[in-house]
């Protein structure tokens, strides 16, 4: 166990809870929507607000880093201990668009506390989960009597995550010397539930594209020419239908090259979770499960690669009929990638598959919109075990393991900095990320504060990466 007394941490957290929530509410009032050019100044204002608050927290180095898009915030607090690990905390201060008319019960940028929940855009994703580190590090210092954290702590809080992090890889590469660390902790994830606290150990990668198909030089009469020339809308449908085989496996040659399969231990850990398929289907607003044969639902959404049709269209879409062969059609596809897959290889495989599948007379163009690489934390990594112990102390129960089916920029940090990525989040599925009435459970938010307070001492006591531990 670390030298952070649990009772002292909880007393400090309880004593500073109200002021902490007041500060968080002030930050949530800044509508830092990175996707809206009209909110660019608000995103900059959010970065400046956070920088000022981190300096107030005690970080001796705080900087706002400009990018060609929205600014990121960097902070650093050295431990002073010669062998202390260096940990970089990642999060983001930008938020999804939100408006009252979207279905919010209150103004999304005027925080409201009700029934132990804080409602506002960004409450869970991701300002609340970034901000709990500020009170956590103060609780760690107060409980241990230290003047600096037990490990070297750095923060990188970006401003474009909700817009796909277009400038993030370049920022990390350009600032790699300042970001150098022994591990990254991502606080932009969630838990299974309030009753079943969990640590995420991986996120899938993503690459997506649009396929434009062109046939006749203009729409033509289906009676005069139908059945005698290729139809781009038919070919779009044929591509979509050929995307999977009878076992719902992706049928693109080479797609599974390098895929790192689940171990028996990981399968057993997934099976420990109290998964209710009927409840999950209600959350998915769906009526049956369907996916790759031989895998459970959780395995499919967390640990298996996928291909999805996101949109398909072409030709006449108005009322009534119009008997034409359309001149063009479109197909939008997305691919979730898992550990071992390479996005460049997948893109090349998709291009080859499309080219070989189309008949003469159909021209095509494929546009990929970049890629996010998958990320996986080894279950036996000592830093991961510190996260698990810290959460276990905060929640007072066994911590289980999950993965995330979605994607994020964590792998950019792993690849550029050459260090493992760990996940520490306290959000639950009902928090409504990206949806109306986003909220965070206040008791869970305080558990995040406690976890952060315990973590730094545990890492210092149990992990010495410089010595190969």
Backbone torsions as a table, in degrees:
resi	resn	phi	psi	omega
1	UNK	NA	152.8	-179.7
2	UNK	-81.4	177.2	-177.8
3	UNK	-91.4	17.8	178.1
4	UNK	-92.4	105.8	-177.5
5	UNK	-65.2	128.2	-175.6
6	UNK	-61.1	-42.9	-177.0
7	UNK	-65.2	-36.7	179.5
8	UNK	-68.4	-39.8	177.8
9	UNK	-61.9	-47.7	-176.8
10	UNK	-66.0	-36.0	177.6
11	UNK	-65.2	-41.5	179.3
12	UNK	-66.0	-44.1	-180.0
13	UNK	-61.7	-46.5	-180.0
14	UNK	-61.5	-39.1	-177.9
15	UNK	-70.9	-21.1	-177.3
16	UNK	-114.1	7.5	-176.6
17	UNK	-59.9	-49.1	-175.2
18	UNK	-61.8	-45.2	-179.9
19	UNK	-66.5	-37.7	177.2
20	UNK	-59.8	-46.1	-178.8
21	UNK	-69.0	-33.6	175.5
22	UNK	-62.7	-44.0	178.8
23	UNK	-64.0	-44.5	180.0
24	UNK	-60.4	-42.6	179.0
25	UNK	-60.7	-38.8	178.0
26	UNK	-61.2	-41.9	179.1
27	UNK	-67.8	-39.8	-178.4
28	UNK	-66.2	-20.9	178.6
29	UNK	-73.1	-13.5	178.6
30	UNK	-84.8	114.1	-174.8
31	UNK	-80.1	74.1	-172.9
32	UNK	-82.6	65.8	-177.7
33	UNK	-87.7	103.2	-174.4
34	UNK	-70.1	-24.2	-178.1
35	UNK	-75.8	-13.8	-176.4
36	UNK	-104.6	110.4	179.5
37	UNK	-55.6	-28.9	178.9
38	UNK	-69.7	-12.6	179.1
39	UNK	-104.3	12.5	-176.0
40	UNK	-58.4	-40.1	179.3
41	UNK	-68.6	-33.2	176.5
42	UNK	-65.7	-37.6	177.8
43	UNK	-65.2	-41.2	176.6
44	UNK	-64.2	-38.7	178.8
45	UNK	-64.8	-37.7	177.0
46	UNK	-62.1	-42.7	179.4
47	UNK	-63.4	-43.4	180.0
48	UNK	-65.5	-39.3	179.0
49	UNK	-60.4	-47.4	-178.9
50	UNK	-63.9	-42.8	179.8
51	UNK	-58.5	-44.2	178.7
52	UNK	-63.0	-39.9	-177.9
53	UNK	-70.7	-35.7	177.3
54	UNK	-66.6	-38.5	175.7
55	UNK	-63.9	-40.6	177.6
56	UNK	-64.4	-34.6	178.0
57	UNK	-63.2	-32.4	178.7
58	UNK	131.4	-3.7	178.8
59	UNK	-61.9	121.6	-177.3
60	UNK	-73.2	-22.4	177.5
61	UNK	-121.5	120.0	176.4
62	UNK	-139.4	128.8	-177.5
63	UNK	-139.7	145.4	170.4
64	UNK	-98.9	120.9	-177.6
65	UNK	-101.4	115.7	177.3
66	UNK	-74.7	150.5	172.9
67	UNK	-133.0	173.5	173.5
68	UNK	-60.6	-15.0	176.1
69	UNK	-113.8	-117.0	-177.4
70	UNK	-91.5	151.7	-177.2
71	UNK	-77.8	152.1	171.5
72	UNK	-107.7	162.3	178.1
73	UNK	-117.3	130.0	177.1
74	UNK	-117.5	138.9	175.8
75	UNK	-142.4	152.8	-178.0
76	UNK	-146.3	137.0	177.6
77	UNK	-136.3	97.9	-178.9
78	UNK	-67.1	148.1	179.5
79	UNK	-77.4	-39.2	-172.5
80	UNK	90.8	-10.8	176.9
81	UNK	-86.8	130.1	-172.0
82	UNK	-63.2	-33.3	-176.8
83	UNK	-105.9	12.3	-175.6
84	UNK	-67.8	138.5	174.1
85	UNK	-64.0	157.5	173.8
86	UNK	-112.3	126.0	-176.8
87	UNK	-121.2	132.0	177.4
88	UNK	-106.5	121.0	176.5
89	UNK	-93.0	126.9	178.1
90	UNK	-110.0	142.1	170.7
91	UNK	-163.0	-169.7	177.7
92	UNK	-142.8	149.3	-178.2
93	UNK	-107.2	-2.3	174.6
94	UNK	-86.5	161.2	-175.9
95	UNK	-134.3	167.1	175.7
96	UNK	-73.2	155.0	173.4
97	UNK	-58.8	150.8	178.7
98	UNK	-158.6	139.9	176.7
99	UNK	-147.0	150.5	-178.1
100	UNK	-54.9	-38.5	-176.5
101	UNK	-70.8	-9.0	176.5
102	UNK	-72.2	-10.8	-177.6
103	UNK	120.4	8.8	177.7
104	UNK	-70.7	142.5	176.2
105	UNK	-79.0	-22.7	179.6
106	UNK	-137.9	174.8	175.8
107	UNK	-62.5	122.6	-175.8
108	UNK	-64.2	-18.4	179.7
109	UNK	-111.4	22.0	170.8
110	UNK	-125.9	93.6	-172.8
111	UNK	-56.3	140.4	179.5
112	UNK	-132.1	132.1	174.7
113	UNK	-101.2	127.4	-179.9
114	UNK	-150.0	128.7	176.8
115	UNK	52.8	42.1	176.5
116	UNK	75.9	16.9	-179.5
117	UNK	-127.9	143.8	176.9
118	UNK	-107.0	116.3	-177.6
119	UNK	-99.9	125.7	174.2
120	UNK	178.4	153.7	173.4
121	UNK	-66.6	127.2	-178.2
122	UNK	93.9	-3.4	-177.5
123	UNK	-58.7	-39.4	177.7
124	UNK	-107.2	-35.8	-173.4
125	UNK	-120.9	88.7	6.6
126	UNK	-138.5	12.3	-174.1
127	UNK	-63.5	-42.3	179.8
128	UNK	-60.1	-41.1	-176.9
129	UNK	-77.6	-24.9	170.4
130	UNK	-71.7	-44.9	-169.3
131	UNK	-71.7	-24.9	-178.7
132	UNK	-64.4	-19.5	177.6
133	UNK	-68.4	-27.8	-179.2
134	UNK	-67.5	-45.2	177.8
135	UNK	-74.1	-32.0	179.1
136	UNK	-62.2	-42.9	-178.8
137	UNK	-71.3	-32.8	176.4
138	UNK	-67.8	-38.7	177.8
139	UNK	-66.3	-38.9	176.7
140	UNK	-59.4	-45.7	-179.6
141	UNK	-67.4	-44.3	-177.3
142	UNK	-64.0	-39.3	-176.2
143	UNK	-76.1	-25.6	-177.4
144	UNK	-102.9	-12.6	-177.5
145	UNK	77.2	11.7	-180.0
146	UNK	-79.5	157.1	173.2
147	UNK	-102.5	-8.5	175.9
148	UNK	-144.1	154.4	-177.5
149	UNK	-63.5	159.7	-177.9
150	UNK	-70.7	-18.1	174.3
151	UNK	-126.4	164.3	173.8
152	UNK	-75.9	119.4	-175.8
153	UNK	-109.7	128.6	172.4
154	UNK	-123.5	150.7	175.2
155	UNK	-125.9	139.6	169.7
156	UNK	-132.4	109.9	-176.0
157	UNK	-116.4	105.8	-173.5
158	UNK	-85.2	167.5	-176.0
159	UNK	-118.0	13.9	-176.9
160	UNK	-135.9	16.7	-176.9
161	UNK	-60.2	-40.0	-178.6
162	UNK	-74.6	-2.7	175.1
163	UNK	-114.2	18.9	176.9
164	UNK	90.4	7.2	178.5
165	UNK	51.0	50.9	-174.2
166	UNK	-63.7	-28.6	-178.0
167	UNK	-105.9	3.7	-173.9
168	UNK	-69.9	-47.7	179.7
169	UNK	-56.2	-42.2	179.7
170	UNK	-66.4	-38.0	178.6
171	UNK	-63.1	-46.2	-179.3
172	UNK	-63.5	-41.4	179.3
173	UNK	-65.2	-43.4	-178.1
174	UNK	-68.5	-29.3	-175.7
175	UNK	-110.0	22.3	-174.2
176	UNK	-57.9	-34.9	-179.4
177	UNK	-66.1	-38.1	179.7
178	UNK	-75.1	-26.7	-176.7
179	UNK	-92.3	-2.2	-176.3
180	UNK	-50.4	133.8	-175.6
181	UNK	-159.2	177.8	177.4
182	UNK	-101.7	-19.2	177.5
183	UNK	-162.2	154.0	175.0
184	UNK	-112.0	136.3	172.5
185	UNK	-113.8	120.1	179.5
186	UNK	-97.7	116.9	175.2
187	UNK	-106.4	68.1	179.8
188	UNK	-148.3	39.5	-178.7
189	UNK	-137.0	-175.5	-177.2
190	UNK	-132.5	-173.4	178.0
191	UNK	-117.4	168.7	178.2
192	UNK	-61.9	-51.5	179.1
193	UNK	-166.2	171.4	177.9
194	UNK	-64.4	-31.9	-179.1
195	UNK	-86.2	-16.5	-178.9
196	UNK	-128.7	80.8	179.3
197	UNK	-67.1	141.4	-175.3
198	UNK	-141.2	160.5	171.6
199	UNK	-114.2	130.7	176.1
200	UNK	-79.1	138.0	179.9
201	UNK	-117.1	4.1	179.1
202	UNK	-174.3	154.6	174.6
203	UNK	-132.0	145.9	177.7
204	UNK	-78.2	157.4	173.0
205	UNK	-91.0	179.4	-176.0
206	UNK	-151.8	138.0	163.0
207	UNK	-142.5	140.0	-177.7
208	UNK	-139.3	161.4	-172.4
209	UNK	-154.5	166.6	169.3
210	UNK	-121.8	133.0	176.9
211	UNK	-109.4	116.7	177.5
212	UNK	-101.1	127.0	-177.8
213	UNK	-114.8	136.5	-177.6
214	UNK	-128.0	131.4	178.5
215	UNK	-117.4	-110.1	176.6
216	UNK	-59.0	156.3	-179.8
217	UNK	-71.0	-13.2	174.2
218	UNK	-155.1	166.1	173.6
219	UNK	-59.7	138.3	-177.9
220	UNK	-131.2	163.7	-174.6
221	UNK	-68.1	125.2	-177.4
222	UNK	-73.9	-19.7	176.2
223	UNK	-78.4	-40.8	-177.7
224	UNK	-76.0	-31.1	-171.6
225	UNK	-126.0	-9.9	-177.9
226	UNK	-62.5	140.5	-179.2
227	UNK	83.5	-1.3	-177.1
228	UNK	-125.5	-10.9	176.9
229	UNK	-134.0	155.7	-179.2
230	UNK	-70.9	144.2	-177.3
231	UNK	-110.5	115.7	-176.7
232	UNK	-63.1	-30.6	177.9
233	UNK	-68.2	-38.9	176.1
234	UNK	-63.4	-41.5	-178.5
235	UNK	-68.6	-33.9	174.3
236	UNK	-62.9	-42.2	178.4
237	UNK	-66.3	-38.0	178.7
238	UNK	-65.3	-40.7	176.6
239	UNK	-61.8	-46.1	180.0
240	UNK	-60.7	-42.0	-178.5
241	UNK	-69.1	-28.1	-177.5
242	UNK	-88.1	1.0	-174.6
243	UNK	-66.5	-29.7	-178.9
244	UNK	-127.3	153.2	174.9
245	UNK	-91.2	-171.3	-175.4
246	UNK	-65.8	-22.0	178.1
247	UNK	-94.8	11.9	179.4
248	UNK	65.8	21.6	171.2
249	UNK	-84.8	147.0	178.5
250	UNK	-65.1	127.7	-171.2
251	UNK	-93.9	6.4	179.0
252	UNK	-74.3	121.4	179.7
253	UNK	-56.5	134.2	178.8
254	UNK	84.6	-3.4	-174.4
255	UNK	-63.1	-36.6	-175.7
256	UNK	-90.9	6.5	-179.5
257	UNK	-58.7	126.5	176.0
258	UNK	84.7	-5.0	-176.1
259	UNK	-58.2	129.2	177.6
260	UNK	-91.2	111.2	-176.3
261	UNK	-75.7	167.0	177.8
262	UNK	-71.5	142.6	171.5
263	UNK	-83.9	164.9	176.8
264	UNK	-62.5	-36.1	177.7
265	UNK	-61.6	-42.7	-180.0
266	UNK	-66.3	-40.3	176.8
267	UNK	-60.3	-42.2	-179.8
268	UNK	-66.1	-39.1	178.8
269	UNK	-65.6	-40.4	176.2
270	UNK	-61.9	-40.8	-176.4
271	UNK	-68.1	-20.2	178.2
272	UNK	-69.7	-22.1	-174.7
273	UNK	-72.6	142.8	-178.7
274	UNK	-77.7	72.8	-175.2
275	UNK	-83.2	122.7	177.0
276	UNK	-110.2	104.7	-174.6
277	UNK	-62.4	-38.5	-179.7
278	UNK	-63.6	-43.0	178.5
279	UNK	-66.3	-39.7	178.6
280	UNK	-61.6	-41.6	178.8
281	UNK	-64.1	-36.7	177.2
282	UNK	-64.6	-40.2	176.4
283	UNK	-62.7	-36.2	-180.0
284	UNK	-81.0	-2.9	-176.8
285	UNK	51.5	41.8	-177.6
286	UNK	-129.7	171.2	-169.4
287	UNK	-119.5	-5.4	177.1
288	UNK	-165.0	153.2	173.6
289	UNK	-88.9	152.1	179.5
290	UNK	-161.9	134.3	179.5
291	UNK	177.8	-165.1	-174.8
292	UNK	-57.7	127.0	-179.0
293	UNK	-62.3	145.8	176.7
294	UNK	88.9	4.8	-178.3
295	UNK	-134.4	146.3	176.4
296	UNK	-74.3	170.0	179.3
297	UNK	-60.7	-44.8	-180.0
298	UNK	-64.0	-40.2	177.5
299	UNK	-62.6	-38.4	-179.4
300	UNK	-64.5	-41.2	-174.6
301	UNK	-88.4	-15.3	-177.8
302	UNK	-108.3	-35.2	-165.3
303	UNK	-130.5	5.0	178.8
304	UNK	-118.8	144.1	177.2
305	UNK	-75.2	153.9	-177.0
306	UNK	-138.0	162.3	169.8
307	UNK	-132.6	128.9	-178.3
308	UNK	-129.3	143.9	170.6
309	UNK	-86.2	113.9	-180.0
310	UNK	-91.0	-19.9	179.3
311	UNK	-173.1	148.0	177.6
312	UNK	-147.1	135.7	-178.1
313	UNK	-165.5	169.7	179.0
314	UNK	153.9	149.7	176.7
315	UNK	77.9	-161.9	-173.0
316	UNK	-74.9	130.9	179.8
317	UNK	-124.5	8.2	-176.9
318	UNK	-84.0	-176.0	-179.4
319	UNK	-68.9	150.9	178.8
320	UNK	69.4	-166.7	-177.6
321	UNK	-101.8	159.1	172.5
322	UNK	-151.0	106.2	-168.5
323	UNK	-83.1	86.1	-178.1
324	UNK	-131.1	163.5	159.6
325	UNK	-103.6	116.3	-174.7
326	UNK	-70.5	154.9	-179.5
327	UNK	-82.2	-18.9	-175.3
328	UNK	-150.8	158.7	174.8
329	UNK	-151.1	162.2	-177.9
330	UNK	-135.4	149.9	176.7
331	UNK	-138.2	126.8	177.8
332	UNK	-110.1	126.4	-177.0
333	UNK	-125.6	148.1	171.4
334	UNK	-131.9	146.6	-177.5
335	UNK	-127.4	118.6	172.8
336	UNK	-89.4	131.9	-171.9
337	UNK	-114.3	150.4	180.0
338	UNK	-119.5	172.6	-177.6
339	UNK	-51.9	133.9	-179.2
340	UNK	100.7	-19.7	178.2
341	UNK	-87.5	149.6	177.9
342	UNK	-116.2	123.7	-175.9
343	UNK	-60.8	-37.4	179.3
344	UNK	-63.2	-40.6	178.9
345	UNK	-65.5	-42.4	178.8
346	UNK	-62.5	-43.6	179.1
347	UNK	-61.1	-42.4	178.3
348	UNK	-63.8	-38.9	178.9
349	UNK	-64.6	-40.6	179.1
350	UNK	-64.9	-44.7	179.6
351	UNK	-59.7	-44.5	-179.5
352	UNK	-65.9	-41.7	-179.8
353	UNK	-62.0	-44.3	179.5
354	UNK	-64.4	-46.3	-178.5
355	UNK	-60.0	-38.7	-178.5
356	UNK	-78.2	-19.1	-174.7
357	UNK	-89.7	-18.8	-173.3
358	UNK	-92.0	143.3	179.2
359	UNK	-80.0	165.1	172.7
360	UNK	-58.4	144.5	-179.6
361	UNK	95.2	-7.2	174.6
362	UNK	-112.0	114.4	173.6
363	UNK	-91.5	153.8	-178.5
364	UNK	-147.8	155.9	172.5
365	UNK	-133.2	139.6	177.3
366	UNK	-120.3	127.2	177.8
367	UNK	-117.6	116.3	173.4
368	UNK	-95.2	143.7	-177.2
369	UNK	-105.5	44.3	179.0
370	UNK	86.0	-167.4	-176.6
371	UNK	-158.4	150.1	171.2
372	UNK	-119.2	128.8	-176.0
373	UNK	-83.3	151.3	176.5
374	UNK	-72.0	162.7	-176.4
375	UNK	-143.3	134.4	-178.1
376	UNK	-141.3	131.7	178.1
377	UNK	-98.7	127.4	175.4
378	UNK	-60.8	134.1	-176.8
379	UNK	-63.1	-26.5	-176.5
380	UNK	-94.7	9.7	-178.1
381	UNK	-68.0	132.7	-176.7
382	UNK	-61.6	-32.6	178.5
383	UNK	-69.0	-36.0	175.7
384	UNK	-63.4	-39.8	178.8
385	UNK	-63.9	-33.1	175.0
386	UNK	-65.1	-41.6	177.2
387	UNK	-60.7	-44.3	-179.0
388	UNK	-63.3	-44.6	179.2
389	UNK	-63.8	-42.5	-179.6
390	UNK	-62.7	-43.0	177.2
391	UNK	-65.7	-39.7	179.6
392	UNK	-60.8	-38.3	176.9
393	UNK	-66.6	-41.7	-178.7
394	UNK	-67.3	-41.5	-174.3
395	UNK	-92.7	-16.9	179.3
396	UNK	68.4	30.7	178.7
397	UNK	-158.9	172.6	-179.2
398	UNK	-65.0	137.9	178.0
399	UNK	-100.6	130.7	-179.8
400	UNK	-105.2	-176.2	-171.2
401	UNK	-125.9	141.9	175.1
402	UNK	-134.9	177.2	162.4
403	UNK	-127.9	172.6	176.3
404	UNK	-109.8	136.9	177.9
405	UNK	-79.2	-20.3	-178.9
406	UNK	-82.3	-166.0	-174.0
407	UNK	-137.4	157.6	178.6
408	UNK	-160.0	-178.3	-174.7
409	UNK	-86.1	11.5	-175.3
410	UNK	-57.8	-37.4	-176.4
411	UNK	-66.2	-26.2	175.8
412	UNK	-62.5	-41.2	177.8
413	UNK	-65.9	-43.8	179.7
414	UNK	-61.3	-45.9	-174.3
415	UNK	-71.5	-41.7	-177.4
416	UNK	-75.7	-42.7	-175.5
417	UNK	-87.6	-16.4	176.7
418	UNK	68.6	36.9	-177.5
419	UNK	-133.6	161.0	178.2
420	UNK	-70.8	153.3	176.7
421	UNK	-112.3	129.6	178.0
422	UNK	-115.4	157.9	-176.7
423	UNK	-123.3	130.7	177.4
424	UNK	-135.1	102.8	179.3
425	UNK	-139.0	153.3	-177.9
426	UNK	-124.1	7.1	-179.7
427	UNK	-74.1	152.9	178.8
428	UNK	-119.1	160.0	-174.0
429	UNK	-55.6	-31.7	-178.4
430	UNK	-73.3	-3.1	-178.3
431	UNK	-69.3	-17.5	170.6
432	UNK	72.2	46.8	175.5
433	UNK	-55.8	135.7	176.8
434	UNK	68.6	1.7	-174.9
435	UNK	-111.3	168.9	172.3
436	UNK	-62.0	149.4	175.5
437	UNK	62.4	38.1	172.6
438	UNK	-56.5	141.7	-179.4
439	UNK	-149.7	170.5	171.2
440	UNK	-133.3	139.8	176.5
441	UNK	-75.2	120.3	-172.7
442	UNK	-64.7	-37.7	178.5
443	UNK	-64.5	-37.9	177.8
444	UNK	-69.8	-36.1	177.0
445	UNK	-60.4	-40.3	177.7
446	UNK	-68.8	-31.1	173.4
447	UNK	-65.5	-33.7	174.0
448	UNK	-64.0	-41.1	176.4
449	UNK	-59.3	-47.7	179.9
450	UNK	-60.8	-44.9	-179.7
451	UNK	-57.9	-45.8	179.1
452	UNK	-62.1	-36.9	180.0
453	UNK	-66.0	-40.2	-179.8
454	UNK	-76.2	-28.8	-169.5
455	UNK	-63.6	-43.2	-171.7
456	UNK	-64.6	-40.3	177.4
457	UNK	-68.1	-38.7	179.6
458	UNK	-64.1	-42.9	177.6
459	UNK	-61.7	-43.8	-178.7
460	UNK	-63.3	-36.3	-176.5
461	UNK	-79.0	-33.1	-168.0
462	UNK	-114.6	1.1	-175.7
463	UNK	-141.3	123.8	175.0
464	UNK	-130.0	80.6	-175.4
465	UNK	-59.0	-31.1	-179.8
466	UNK	-64.0	-22.9	179.7
467	UNK	-99.8	6.3	178.2
468	UNK	83.5	11.0	-179.8
469	UNK	-83.1	NA	NA
